[in-house]
Amino acid sequence: AKEAEPLLSDFEQRHQALRNCVAKLPEKDRDIVRAHYESEQPLVDVSKVMGRSVGALKQVLFRVRRTLRACIEHQLAEGTTNA
């Protein structure tokens, strides 16, 4: 349990940072992320609902994941995950 405690704390900090960073995304990007990841819809289904091609959604998700990764790393380095 003592060994797992730091891992849990790190996970919780990363999860909070992810929530903070997702909230900062433009609404259209948040909608795509939520449709694909939270609803676990395949990109084909998301593309039909959003009226965009699967290729376009892949590009958006690539860019969003890169943006989220940078945001999370910045928040963890700054210690601002509690915001």
PyMOL Python script that loads the backbone (N, CA, C, O; Angstrom):
from pymol import cmd

cmd.read_pdbstr("""\
ATOM      1  N   ALA A   1       0.819  -1.189   0.000  1.00  0.00           N
ATOM      2  CA  ALA A   1       0.000   0.000   0.000  1.00  0.00           C
ATOM      3  C   ALA A   1       0.869   1.261   0.000  1.00  0.00           C
ATOM      4  O   ALA A   1       0.552   2.245  -0.669  1.00  0.00           O
ATOM      5  N   LYS A   2       1.968   1.217   0.760  1.00  0.00           N
ATOM      6  CA  LYS A   2       2.848   2.380   0.819  1.00  0.00           C
ATOM      7  C   LYS A   2       3.508   2.636  -0.530  1.00  0.00           C
ATOM      8  O   LYS A   2       3.732   3.787  -0.906  1.00  0.00           O
ATOM      9  N   GLU A   3       3.817   1.575  -1.254  1.00  0.00           N
ATOM     10  CA  GLU A   3       4.446   1.720  -2.568  1.00  0.00           C
ATOM     11  C   GLU A   3       3.451   2.272  -3.589  1.00  0.00           C
ATOM     12  O   GLU A   3       3.838   3.008  -4.496  1.00  0.00           O
ATOM     13  N   ALA A   4       2.192   1.926  -3.447  1.00  0.00           N
ATOM     14  CA  ALA A   4       1.180   2.357  -4.404  1.00  0.00           C
ATOM     15  C   ALA A   4       0.714   3.796  -4.154  1.00  0.00           C
ATOM     16  O   ALA A   4       0.189   4.442  -5.061  1.00  0.00           O
ATOM     17  N   GLU A   5       0.901   4.292  -2.949  1.00  0.00           N
ATOM     18  CA  GLU A   5       0.410   5.626  -2.603  1.00  0.00           C
ATOM     19  C   GLU A   5       0.967   6.730  -3.504  1.00  0.00           C
ATOM     20  O   GLU A   5       0.187   7.558  -3.975  1.00  0.00           O
ATOM     21  N   PRO A   6       2.275   6.784  -3.767  1.00  0.00           N
ATOM     22  CA  PRO A   6       2.779   7.829  -4.670  1.00  0.00           C
ATOM     23  C   PRO A   6       2.229   7.682  -6.093  1.00  0.00           C
ATOM     24  O   PRO A   6       2.006   8.682  -6.776  1.00  0.00           O
ATOM     25  N   LEU A   7       2.014   6.460  -6.534  1.00  0.00           N
ATOM     26  CA  LEU A   7       1.458   6.241  -7.868  1.00  0.00           C
ATOM     27  C   LEU A   7       0.034   6.761  -7.946  1.00  0.00           C
ATOM     28  O   LEU A   7      -0.354   7.361  -8.949  1.00  0.00           O
ATOM     29  N   LEU A   8      -0.748   6.538  -6.901  1.00  0.00           N
ATOM     30  CA  LEU A   8      -2.124   7.029  -6.869  1.00  0.00           C
ATOM     31  C   LEU A   8      -2.151   8.551  -6.857  1.00  0.00           C
ATOM     32  O   LEU A   8      -2.960   9.165  -7.553  1.00  0.00           O
ATOM     33  N   SER A   9      -1.283   9.151  -6.082  1.00  0.00           N
ATOM     34  CA  SER A   9      -1.210  10.604  -6.029  1.00  0.00           C
ATOM     35  C   SER A   9      -0.845  11.172  -7.396  1.00  0.00           C
ATOM     36  O   SER A   9      -1.438  12.158  -7.832  1.00  0.00           O
ATOM     37  N   ASP A  10       0.123  10.564  -8.075  1.00  0.00           N
ATOM     38  CA  ASP A  10       0.526  10.999  -9.417  1.00  0.00           C
ATOM     39  C   ASP A  10      -0.636  10.858 -10.395  1.00  0.00           C
ATOM     40  O   ASP A  10      -0.883  11.746 -11.211  1.00  0.00           O
ATOM     41  N   PHE A  11      -1.343   9.739 -10.304  1.00  0.00           N
ATOM     42  CA  PHE A  11      -2.493   9.519 -11.184  1.00  0.00           C
ATOM     43  C   PHE A  11      -3.549  10.589 -10.949  1.00  0.00           C
ATOM     44  O   PHE A  11      -4.092  11.145 -11.904  1.00  0.00           O
ATOM     45  N   GLU A  12      -3.844  10.881  -9.693  1.00  0.00           N
ATOM     46  CA  GLU A  12      -4.861  11.877  -9.365  1.00  0.00           C
ATOM     47  C   GLU A  12      -4.458  13.265  -9.872  1.00  0.00           C
ATOM     48  O   GLU A  12      -5.299  14.007 -10.379  1.00  0.00           O
ATOM     49  N   GLN A  13      -3.177  13.614  -9.737  1.00  0.00           N
ATOM     50  CA  GLN A  13      -2.700  14.904 -10.233  1.00  0.00           C
ATOM     51  C   GLN A  13      -2.829  14.975 -11.755  1.00  0.00           C
ATOM     52  O   GLN A  13      -3.270  15.990 -12.293  1.00  0.00           O
ATOM     53  N   ARG A  14      -2.450  13.912 -12.443  1.00  0.00           N
ATOM     54  CA  ARG A  14      -2.551  13.878 -13.903  1.00  0.00           C
ATOM     55  C   ARG A  14      -4.008  13.940 -14.354  1.00  0.00           C
ATOM     56  O   ARG A  14      -4.331  14.615 -15.331  1.00  0.00           O
ATOM     57  N   HIS A  15      -4.875  13.243 -13.648  1.00  0.00           N
ATOM     58  CA  HIS A  15      -6.290  13.236 -14.007  1.00  0.00           C
ATOM     59  C   HIS A  15      -6.887  14.637 -13.826  1.00  0.00           C
ATOM     60  O   HIS A  15      -7.648  15.098 -14.676  1.00  0.00           O
ATOM     61  N   GLN A  16      -6.551  15.305 -12.742  1.00  0.00           N
ATOM     62  CA  GLN A  16      -7.036  16.669 -12.522  1.00  0.00           C
ATOM     63  C   GLN A  16      -6.483  17.600 -13.593  1.00  0.00           C
ATOM     64  O   GLN A  16      -7.209  18.450 -14.109  1.00  0.00           O
ATOM     65  N   ALA A  17      -5.215  17.450 -13.928  1.00  0.00           N
ATOM     66  CA  ALA A  17      -4.618  18.281 -14.979  1.00  0.00           C
ATOM     67  C   ALA A  17      -5.320  18.041 -16.309  1.00  0.00           C
ATOM     68  O   ALA A  17      -5.571  18.987 -17.056  1.00  0.00           O
ATOM     69  N   LEU A  18      -5.639  16.783 -16.611  1.00  0.00           N
ATOM     70  CA  LEU A  18      -6.364  16.476 -17.846  1.00  0.00           C
ATOM     71  C   LEU A  18      -7.720  17.170 -17.857  1.00  0.00           C
ATOM     72  O   LEU A  18      -8.090  17.777 -18.862  1.00  0.00           O
ATOM     73  N   ARG A  19      -8.458  17.091 -16.771  1.00  0.00           N
ATOM     74  CA  ARG A  19      -9.768  17.766 -16.698  1.00  0.00           C
ATOM     75  C   ARG A  19      -9.615  19.268 -16.918  1.00  0.00           C
ATOM     76  O   ARG A  19     -10.387  19.873 -17.662  1.00  0.00           O
ATOM     77  N   ASN A  20      -8.616  19.870 -16.268  1.00  0.00           N
ATOM     78  CA  ASN A  20      -8.382  21.304 -16.426  1.00  0.00           C
ATOM     79  C   ASN A  20      -8.069  21.646 -17.881  1.00  0.00           C
ATOM     80  O   ASN A  20      -8.579  22.628 -18.419  1.00  0.00           O
ATOM     81  N   CYS A  21      -7.239  20.839 -18.503  1.00  0.00           N
ATOM     82  CA  CYS A  21      -6.809  21.112 -19.873  1.00  0.00           C
ATOM     83  C   CYS A  21      -7.939  20.882 -20.875  1.00  0.00           C
ATOM     84  O   CYS A  21      -8.076  21.645 -21.830  1.00  0.00           O
ATOM     85  N   VAL A  22      -8.739  19.854 -20.675  1.00  0.00           N
ATOM     86  CA  VAL A  22      -9.884  19.613 -21.565  1.00  0.00           C
ATOM     87  C   VAL A  22     -10.844  20.794 -21.479  1.00  0.00           C
ATOM     88  O   VAL A  22     -11.420  21.197 -22.489  1.00  0.00           O
ATOM     89  N   ALA A  23     -11.020  21.342 -20.299  1.00  0.00           N
ATOM     90  CA  ALA A  23     -11.924  22.485 -20.123  1.00  0.00           C
ATOM     91  C   ALA A  23     -11.433  23.714 -20.886  1.00  0.00           C
ATOM     92  O   ALA A  23     -12.234  24.584 -21.230  1.00  0.00           O
ATOM     93  N   LYS A  24     -10.146  23.797 -21.152  1.00  0.00           N
ATOM     94  CA  LYS A  24      -9.575  24.936 -21.868  1.00  0.00           C
ATOM     95  C   LYS A  24      -9.673  24.795 -23.385  1.00  0.00           C
ATOM     96  O   LYS A  24      -9.441  25.762 -24.111  1.00  0.00           O
ATOM     97  N   LEU A  25     -10.012  23.608 -23.869  1.00  0.00           N
ATOM     98  CA  LEU A  25     -10.109  23.396 -25.311  1.00  0.00           C
ATOM     99  C   LEU A  25     -11.264  24.195 -25.905  1.00  0.00           C
ATOM    100  O   LEU A  25     -12.249  24.478 -25.223  1.00  0.00           O
ATOM    101  N   PRO A  26     -11.138  24.558 -27.186  1.00  0.00           N
ATOM    102  CA  PRO A  26     -12.297  25.166 -27.856  1.00  0.00           C
ATOM    103  C   PRO A  26     -13.480  24.191 -27.825  1.00  0.00           C
ATOM    104  O   PRO A  26     -13.292  22.975 -27.827  1.00  0.00           O
ATOM    105  N   GLU A  27     -14.669  24.727 -27.796  1.00  0.00           N
ATOM    106  CA  GLU A  27     -15.867  23.900 -27.650  1.00  0.00           C
ATOM    107  C   GLU A  27     -15.964  22.798 -28.704  1.00  0.00           C
ATOM    108  O   GLU A  27     -16.315  21.664 -28.378  1.00  0.00           O
ATOM    109  N   LYS A  28     -15.661  23.115 -29.948  1.00  0.00           N
ATOM    110  CA  LYS A  28     -15.744  22.112 -31.020  1.00  0.00           C
ATOM    111  C   LYS A  28     -14.797  20.945 -30.756  1.00  0.00           C
ATOM    112  O   LYS A  28     -15.156  19.785 -30.963  1.00  0.00           O
ATOM    113  N   ASP A  29     -13.576  21.262 -30.295  1.00  0.00           N
ATOM    114  CA  ASP A  29     -12.607  20.204 -29.990  1.00  0.00           C
ATOM    115  C   ASP A  29     -13.072  19.370 -28.796  1.00  0.00           C
ATOM    116  O   ASP A  29     -12.949  18.145 -28.799  1.00  0.00           O
ATOM    117  N   ARG A  30     -13.612  20.050 -27.767  1.00  0.00           N
ATOM    118  CA  ARG A  30     -14.144  19.327 -26.595  1.00  0.00           C
ATOM    119  C   ARG A  30     -15.257  18.381 -27.011  1.00  0.00           C
ATOM    120  O   ARG A  30     -15.325  17.251 -26.529  1.00  0.00           O
ATOM    121  N   ASP A  31     -16.131  18.836 -27.904  1.00  0.00           N
ATOM    122  CA  ASP A  31     -17.237  17.989 -28.356  1.00  0.00           C
ATOM    123  C   ASP A  31     -16.718  16.726 -29.044  1.00  0.00           C
ATOM    124  O   ASP A  31     -17.242  15.635 -28.820  1.00  0.00           O
ATOM    125  N   ILE A  32     -15.701  16.873 -29.869  1.00  0.00           N
ATOM    126  CA  ILE A  32     -15.128  15.718 -30.564  1.00  0.00           C
ATOM    127  C   ILE A  32     -14.482  14.767 -29.571  1.00  0.00           C
ATOM    128  O   ILE A  32     -14.676  13.554 -29.650  1.00  0.00           O
ATOM    129  N   VAL A  33     -13.722  15.310 -28.644  1.00  0.00           N
ATOM    130  CA  VAL A  33     -13.054  14.476 -27.628  1.00  0.00           C
ATOM    131  C   VAL A  33     -14.091  13.719 -26.809  1.00  0.00           C
ATOM    132  O   VAL A  33     -13.956  12.517 -26.582  1.00  0.00           O
ATOM    133  N   ARG A  34     -15.123  14.423 -26.370  1.00  0.00           N
ATOM    134  CA  ARG A  34     -16.156  13.765 -25.556  1.00  0.00           C
ATOM    135  C   ARG A  34     -16.895  12.693 -26.356  1.00  0.00           C
ATOM    136  O   ARG A  34     -17.153  11.600 -25.853  1.00  0.00           O
ATOM    137  N   ALA A  35     -17.229  13.013 -27.591  1.00  0.00           N
ATOM    138  CA  ALA A  35     -17.960  12.042 -28.411  1.00  0.00           C
ATOM    139  C   ALA A  35     -17.133  10.782 -28.625  1.00  0.00           C
ATOM    140  O   ALA A  35     -17.662   9.672 -28.573  1.00  0.00           O
ATOM    141  N   HIS A  36     -15.858  10.951 -28.863  1.00  0.00           N
ATOM    142  CA  HIS A  36     -15.029   9.782 -29.166  1.00  0.00           C
ATOM    143  C   HIS A  36     -14.570   9.037 -27.909  1.00  0.00           C
ATOM    144  O   HIS A  36     -14.642   7.810 -27.858  1.00  0.00           O
ATOM    145  N   TYR A  37     -14.102   9.768 -26.901  1.00  0.00           N
ATOM    146  CA  TYR A  37     -13.510   9.111 -25.733  1.00  0.00           C
ATOM    147  C   TYR A  37     -14.504   8.855 -24.609  1.00  0.00           C
ATOM    148  O   TYR A  37     -14.530   7.755 -24.056  1.00  0.00           O
ATOM    149  N   GLU A  38     -15.313   9.834 -24.260  1.00  0.00           N
ATOM    150  CA  GLU A  38     -16.243   9.628 -23.154  1.00  0.00           C
ATOM    151  C   GLU A  38     -17.401   8.728 -23.554  1.00  0.00           C
ATOM    152  O   GLU A  38     -17.822   7.869 -22.778  1.00  0.00           O
ATOM    153  N   SER A  39     -17.916   8.922 -24.761  1.00  0.00           N
ATOM    154  CA  SER A  39     -19.024   8.089 -25.240  1.00  0.00           C
ATOM    155  C   SER A  39     -18.533   6.810 -25.896  1.00  0.00           C
ATOM    156  O   SER A  39     -19.315   5.907 -26.194  1.00  0.00           O
ATOM    157  N   GLU A  40     -17.227   6.745 -26.115  1.00  0.00           N
ATOM    158  CA  GLU A  40     -16.583   5.582 -26.738  1.00  0.00           C
ATOM    159  C   GLU A  40     -17.189   5.250 -28.096  1.00  0.00           C
ATOM    160  O   GLU A  40     -17.330   4.080 -28.453  1.00  0.00           O
ATOM    161  N   GLN A  41     -17.545   6.287 -28.846  1.00  0.00           N
ATOM    162  CA  GLN A  41     -18.080   6.079 -30.191  1.00  0.00           C
ATOM    163  C   GLN A  41     -16.925   5.920 -31.180  1.00  0.00           C
ATOM    164  O   GLN A  41     -15.917   6.617 -31.067  1.00  0.00           O
ATOM    165  N   PRO A  42     -17.061   5.026 -32.131  1.00  0.00           N
ATOM    166  CA  PRO A  42     -16.047   4.919 -33.183  1.00  0.00           C
ATOM    167  C   PRO A  42     -16.006   6.215 -33.993  1.00  0.00           C
ATOM    168  O   PRO A  42     -17.010   6.918 -34.103  1.00  0.00           O
ATOM    169  N   LEU A  43     -14.846   6.521 -34.554  1.00  0.00           N
ATOM    170  CA  LEU A  43     -14.707   7.742 -35.340  1.00  0.00           C
ATOM    171  C   LEU A  43     -15.690   7.812 -36.502  1.00  0.00           C
ATOM    172  O   LEU A  43     -16.132   8.896 -36.882  1.00  0.00           O
ATOM    173  N   VAL A  44     -16.027   6.670 -37.058  1.00  0.00           N
ATOM    174  CA  VAL A  44     -16.989   6.654 -38.170  1.00  0.00           C
ATOM    175  C   VAL A  44     -18.321   7.242 -37.708  1.00  0.00           C
ATOM    176  O   VAL A  44     -18.932   8.038 -38.421  1.00  0.00           O
ATOM    177  N   ASP A  45     -18.766   6.854 -36.524  1.00  0.00           N
ATOM    178  CA  ASP A  45     -20.031   7.370 -35.992  1.00  0.00           C
ATOM    179  C   ASP A  45     -19.919   8.854 -35.641  1.00  0.00           C
ATOM    180  O   ASP A  45     -20.832   9.634 -35.910  1.00  0.00           O
ATOM    181  N   VAL A  46     -18.790   9.233 -35.035  1.00  0.00           N
ATOM    182  CA  VAL A  46     -18.582  10.631 -34.684  1.00  0.00           C
ATOM    183  C   VAL A  46     -18.567  11.485 -35.953  1.00  0.00           C
ATOM    184  O   VAL A  46     -19.118  12.586 -35.969  1.00  0.00           O
ATOM    185  N   SER A  47     -17.939  10.982 -37.008  1.00  0.00           N
ATOM    186  CA  SER A  47     -17.852  11.749 -38.255  1.00  0.00           C
ATOM    187  C   SER A  47     -19.235  11.994 -38.848  1.00  0.00           C
ATOM    188  O   SER A  47     -19.496  13.067 -39.393  1.00  0.00           O
ATOM    189  N   LYS A  48     -20.111  11.018 -38.746  1.00  0.00           N
ATOM    190  CA  LYS A  48     -21.471  11.183 -39.263  1.00  0.00           C
ATOM    191  C   LYS A  48     -22.226  12.251 -38.477  1.00  0.00           C
ATOM    192  O   LYS A  48     -22.915  13.090 -39.057  1.00  0.00           O
ATOM    193  N   VAL A  49     -22.090  12.212 -37.155  1.00  0.00           N
ATOM    194  CA  VAL A  49     -22.781  13.173 -36.299  1.00  0.00           C
ATOM    195  C   VAL A  49     -22.218  14.583 -36.494  1.00  0.00           C
ATOM    196  O   VAL A  49     -22.970  15.556 -36.536  1.00  0.00           O
ATOM    197  N   MET A  50     -20.904  14.685 -36.612  1.00  0.00           N
ATOM    198  CA  MET A  50     -20.251  15.988 -36.722  1.00  0.00           C
ATOM    199  C   MET A  50     -20.254  16.531 -38.153  1.00  0.00           C
ATOM    200  O   MET A  50     -19.992  17.713 -38.377  1.00  0.00           O
ATOM    201  N   GLY A  51     -20.554  15.660 -39.115  1.00  0.00           N
ATOM    202  CA  GLY A  51     -20.540  16.093 -40.505  1.00  0.00           C
ATOM    203  C   GLY A  51     -19.139  16.362 -41.029  1.00  0.00           C
ATOM    204  O   GLY A  51     -18.938  17.232 -41.877  1.00  0.00           O
ATOM    205  N   ARG A  52     -18.169  15.607 -40.515  1.00  0.00           N
ATOM    206  CA  ARG A  52     -16.774  15.755 -40.933  1.00  0.00           C
ATOM    207  C   ARG A  52     -16.229  14.391 -41.310  1.00  0.00           C
ATOM    208  O   ARG A  52     -16.743  13.365 -40.865  1.00  0.00           O
ATOM    209  N   SER A  53     -15.197  14.380 -42.125  1.00  0.00           N
ATOM    210  CA  SER A  53     -14.622  13.100 -42.543  1.00  0.00           C
ATOM    211  C   SER A  53     -13.835  12.474 -41.393  1.00  0.00           C
ATOM    212  O   SER A  53     -13.406  13.160 -40.465  1.00  0.00           O
ATOM    213  N   VAL A  54     -13.657  11.167 -41.476  1.00  0.00           N
ATOM    214  CA  VAL A  54     -12.868  10.451 -40.470  1.00  0.00           C
ATOM    215  C   VAL A  54     -11.442  10.991 -40.466  1.00  0.00           C
ATOM    216  O   VAL A  54     -10.845  11.169 -39.404  1.00  0.00           O
ATOM    217  N   GLY A  55     -10.900  11.252 -41.645  1.00  0.00           N
ATOM    218  CA  GLY A  55      -9.540  11.786 -41.740  1.00  0.00           C
ATOM    219  C   GLY A  55      -9.407  13.130 -41.046  1.00  0.00           C
ATOM    220  O   GLY A  55      -8.414  13.386 -40.366  1.00  0.00           O
ATOM    221  N   ALA A  56     -10.403  13.989 -41.215  1.00  0.00           N
ATOM    222  CA  ALA A  56     -10.377  15.300 -40.559  1.00  0.00           C
ATOM    223  C   ALA A  56     -10.429  15.144 -39.047  1.00  0.00           C
ATOM    224  O   ALA A  56      -9.733  15.854 -38.321  1.00  0.00           O
ATOM    225  N   LEU A  57     -11.257  14.210 -38.569  1.00  0.00           N
ATOM    226  CA  LEU A  57     -11.345  13.982 -37.122  1.00  0.00           C
ATOM    227  C   LEU A  57     -10.043  13.416 -36.573  1.00  0.00           C
ATOM    228  O   LEU A  57      -9.630  13.765 -35.467  1.00  0.00           O
ATOM    229  N   LYS A  58      -9.397  12.549 -37.336  1.00  0.00           N
ATOM    230  CA  LYS A  58      -8.102  12.013 -36.892  1.00  0.00           C
ATOM    231  C   LYS A  58      -7.095  13.137 -36.724  1.00  0.00           C
ATOM    232  O   LYS A  58      -6.329  13.149 -35.760  1.00  0.00           O
ATOM    233  N   GLN A  59      -7.092  14.086 -37.657  1.00  0.00           N
ATOM    234  CA  GLN A  59      -6.181  15.223 -37.565  1.00  0.00           C
ATOM    235  C   GLN A  59      -6.501  16.091 -36.346  1.00  0.00           C
ATOM    236  O   GLN A  59      -5.600  16.533 -35.634  1.00  0.00           O
ATOM    237  N   VAL A  60      -7.775  16.326 -36.121  1.00  0.00           N
ATOM    238  CA  VAL A  60      -8.183  17.120 -34.954  1.00  0.00           C
ATOM    239  C   VAL A  60      -7.739  16.422 -33.675  1.00  0.00           C
ATOM    240  O   VAL A  60      -7.170  17.058 -32.788  1.00  0.00           O
ATOM    241  N   LEU A  61      -7.992  15.125 -33.572  1.00  0.00           N
ATOM    242  CA  LEU A  61      -7.632  14.385 -32.364  1.00  0.00           C
ATOM    243  C   LEU A  61      -6.126  14.336 -32.171  1.00  0.00           C
ATOM    244  O   LEU A  61      -5.654  14.396 -31.036  1.00  0.00           O
ATOM    245  N   PHE A  62      -5.359  14.228 -33.250  1.00  0.00           N
ATOM    246  CA  PHE A  62      -3.896  14.247 -33.147  1.00  0.00           C
ATOM    247  C   PHE A  62      -3.447  15.576 -32.543  1.00  0.00           C
ATOM    248  O   PHE A  62      -2.635  15.610 -31.618  1.00  0.00           O
ATOM    249  N   ARG A  63      -3.989  16.674 -33.083  1.00  0.00           N
ATOM    250  CA  ARG A  63      -3.629  18.006 -32.608  1.00  0.00           C
ATOM    251  C   ARG A  63      -4.077  18.203 -31.153  1.00  0.00           C
ATOM    252  O   ARG A  63      -3.334  18.755 -30.341  1.00  0.00           O
ATOM    253  N   VAL A  64      -5.284  17.753 -30.833  1.00  0.00           N
ATOM    254  CA  VAL A  64      -5.815  17.914 -29.478  1.00  0.00           C
ATOM    255  C   VAL A  64      -4.985  17.116 -28.478  1.00  0.00           C
ATOM    256  O   VAL A  64      -4.676  17.617 -27.397  1.00  0.00           O
ATOM    257  N   ARG A  65      -4.623  15.889 -28.819  1.00  0.00           N
ATOM    258  CA  ARG A  65      -3.807  15.078 -27.897  1.00  0.00           C
ATOM    259  C   ARG A  65      -2.457  15.732 -27.643  1.00  0.00           C
ATOM    260  O   ARG A  65      -1.961  15.723 -26.517  1.00  0.00           O
ATOM    261  N   ARG A  66      -1.862  16.301 -28.690  1.00  0.00           N
ATOM    262  CA  ARG A  66      -0.577  16.994 -28.544  1.00  0.00           C
ATOM    263  C   ARG A  66      -0.747  18.215 -27.633  1.00  0.00           C
ATOM    264  O   ARG A  66       0.090  18.469 -26.767  1.00  0.00           O
ATOM    265  N   THR A  67      -1.818  18.957 -27.830  1.00  0.00           N
ATOM    266  CA  THR A  67      -2.104  20.134 -27.014  1.00  0.00           C
ATOM    267  C   THR A  67      -2.344  19.744 -25.559  1.00  0.00           C
ATOM    268  O   THR A  67      -1.832  20.386 -24.643  1.00  0.00           O
ATOM    269  N   LEU A  68      -3.127  18.687 -25.356  1.00  0.00           N
ATOM    270  CA  LEU A  68      -3.406  18.228 -23.992  1.00  0.00           C
ATOM    271  C   LEU A  68      -2.141  17.746 -23.294  1.00  0.00           C
ATOM    272  O   LEU A  68      -1.932  18.034 -22.116  1.00  0.00           O
ATOM    273  N   ARG A  69      -1.308  17.021 -24.009  1.00  0.00           N
ATOM    274  CA  ARG A  69      -0.054  16.528 -23.414  1.00  0.00           C
ATOM    275  C   ARG A  69       0.798  17.703 -22.934  1.00  0.00           C
ATOM    276  O   ARG A  69       1.314  17.681 -21.816  1.00  0.00           O
ATOM    277  N   ALA A  70       0.945  18.728 -23.775  1.00  0.00           N
ATOM    278  CA  ALA A  70       1.744  19.894 -23.403  1.00  0.00           C
ATOM    279  C   ALA A  70       1.122  20.628 -22.221  1.00  0.00           C
ATOM    280  O   ALA A  70       1.832  21.060 -21.313  1.00  0.00           O
ATOM    281  N   CYS A  71      -0.186  20.768 -22.226  1.00  0.00           N
ATOM    282  CA  CYS A  71      -0.895  21.445 -21.139  1.00  0.00           C
ATOM    283  C   CYS A  71      -0.720  20.692 -19.824  1.00  0.00           C
ATOM    284  O   CYS A  71      -0.442  21.299 -18.790  1.00  0.00           O
ATOM    285  N   ILE A  72      -0.881  19.386 -19.865  1.00  0.00           N
ATOM    286  CA  ILE A  72      -0.733  18.563 -18.657  1.00  0.00           C
ATOM    287  C   ILE A  72       0.685  18.668 -18.113  1.00  0.00           C
ATOM    288  O   ILE A  72       0.878  18.862 -16.913  1.00  0.00           O
ATOM    289  N   GLU A  73       1.675  18.542 -18.986  1.00  0.00           N
ATOM    290  CA  GLU A  73       3.069  18.633 -18.545  1.00  0.00           C
ATOM    291  C   GLU A  73       3.347  19.998 -17.922  1.00  0.00           C
ATOM    292  O   GLU A  73       4.054  20.095 -16.918  1.00  0.00           O
ATOM    293  N   HIS A  74       2.790  21.051 -18.519  1.00  0.00           N
ATOM    294  CA  HIS A  74       2.979  22.398 -17.989  1.00  0.00           C
ATOM    295  C   HIS A  74       2.337  22.524 -16.601  1.00  0.00           C
ATOM    296  O   HIS A  74       2.950  23.059 -15.676  1.00  0.00           O
ATOM    297  N   GLN A  75       1.119  22.037 -16.465  1.00  0.00           N
ATOM    298  CA  GLN A  75       0.436  22.127 -15.170  1.00  0.00           C
ATOM    299  C   GLN A  75       1.171  21.336 -14.097  1.00  0.00           C
ATOM    300  O   GLN A  75       1.305  21.799 -12.964  1.00  0.00           O
ATOM    301  N   LEU A  76       1.645  20.150 -14.448  1.00  0.00           N
ATOM    302  CA  LEU A  76       2.364  19.345 -13.453  1.00  0.00           C
ATOM    303  C   LEU A  76       3.668  20.011 -13.061  1.00  0.00           C
ATOM    304  O   LEU A  76       4.045  19.991 -11.889  1.00  0.00           O
ATOM    305  N   ALA A  77       4.365  20.602 -14.029  1.00  0.00           N
ATOM    306  CA  ALA A  77       5.629  21.285 -13.734  1.00  0.00           C
ATOM    307  C   ALA A  77       5.409  22.522 -12.862  1.00  0.00           C
ATOM    308  O   ALA A  77       6.223  22.845 -11.997  1.00  0.00           O
ATOM    309  N   GLU A  78       4.289  23.204 -13.108  1.00  0.00           N
ATOM    310  CA  GLU A  78       3.967  24.412 -12.365  1.00  0.00           C
ATOM    311  C   GLU A  78       3.252  24.107 -11.046  1.00  0.00           C
ATOM    312  O   GLU A  78       3.159  24.964 -10.168  1.00  0.00           O
ATOM    313  N   GLY A  79       2.753  22.880 -10.921  1.00  0.00           N
ATOM    314  CA  GLY A  79       2.015  22.521  -9.710  1.00  0.00           C
ATOM    315  C   GLY A  79       0.657  23.191  -9.627  1.00  0.00           C
ATOM    316  O   GLY A  79       0.189  23.525  -8.539  1.00  0.00           O
ATOM    317  N   THR A  80       0.012  23.393 -10.795  1.00  0.00           N
ATOM    318  CA  THR A  80      -1.262  24.119 -10.835  1.00  0.00           C
ATOM    319  C   THR A  80      -2.445  23.200 -11.118  1.00  0.00           C
ATOM    320  O   THR A  80      -3.426  23.649 -11.710  1.00  0.00           O
ATOM    321  N   THR A  81      -2.390  21.951 -10.724  1.00  0.00           N
ATOM    322  CA  THR A  81      -3.479  21.019 -11.029  1.00  0.00           C
ATOM    323  C   THR A  81      -4.681  21.189 -10.121  1.00  0.00           C
ATOM    324  O   THR A  81      -5.742  20.632 -10.402  1.00  0.00           O
ATOM    325  N   ASN A  82      -4.548  21.931  -9.055  1.00  0.00           N
ATOM    326  CA  ASN A  82      -5.680  22.098  -8.142  1.00  0.00           C
ATOM    327  C   ASN A  82      -6.630  23.211  -8.578  1.00  0.00           C
ATOM    328  O   ASN A  82      -7.661  23.427  -7.940  1.00  0.00           O
ATOM    329  N   ALA A  83      -6.302  23.903  -9.632  1.00  0.00           N
ATOM    330  CA  ALA A  83      -7.136  25.016 -10.091  1.00  0.00           C
ATOM    331  C   ALA A  83      -8.433  24.548 -10.677  1.00  0.00           C
ATOM    332  O   ALA A  83      -9.245  25.366 -11.108  1.00  0.00           O
TER     333      ALA A  83
END
""", "prot")
cmd.dss("prot")
cmd.show_as("cartoon", "prot")
cmd.util.cbc("prot")
cmd.orient("prot")
